[in-house]
Amino acid sequence: MAHQKFQDCIQACNACATICSHCATECLKEEHLHHLTKCIQLDLECAAICRSAAELMSLGSEFSGGLCKVCADVCKACAEECEKHAKMGMEHCRECAEACYKCATICEEMALVV
């Protein structure tokens, strides 16, 4: 199966998408919502690109490498934004940053291989 070589990256992307969606939802519940708009936007963008990357990899697409590079860039941006809020005690942002950094690393490696 073509998607087997992508399995670790697919799993990282799916996990990251799930955590990013959770982070966005939790941010919406925070008291000072106006300080979290960039975080929420990046969470949603990151979840969308991670799902797209996972889908293309599962299809064995020749475009997987290019999309993995973009995915890594978005994951890094999301992680950096979430880290800011994690330092203020937002656990969901800490978890999101961690997942995003992991996904970015795996996607960068995949982009070089494909």
C-alpha positions, 0 to 999 in steps of 0.5 A: 500500500502506498500510504504505508511509507507515510504512516507516522506522518499521517498519524502525527497530522491527524493527532495535531489536527485533533489537538488544534481543534480542541485548542481552538474550542477551549480558547473560545471559552477563555475570559479574554477572548480578544487576546486569543483571536490569532491563536484560534485562527492558527489552530483552525488553519493548522487543523485544516492543513494537517487533515489535508496533508494526511488525506493526500498522504493516504492517497499516495499523492505525488503532491504529499511532499509539497503539502507536508512542507506547507503543513510544517510551516503552519504547524510551527506558526501555530506552535509559536503562538500557542507557546505564548499562551501556554506560558500564561497557564493555558494547558490546552495551548501547551498541549497544542504547541507540543503536538504542532512541533512534533508534527512540524518535525515529522512533516519536514522529514517527510517533505525531504523524502518524497 
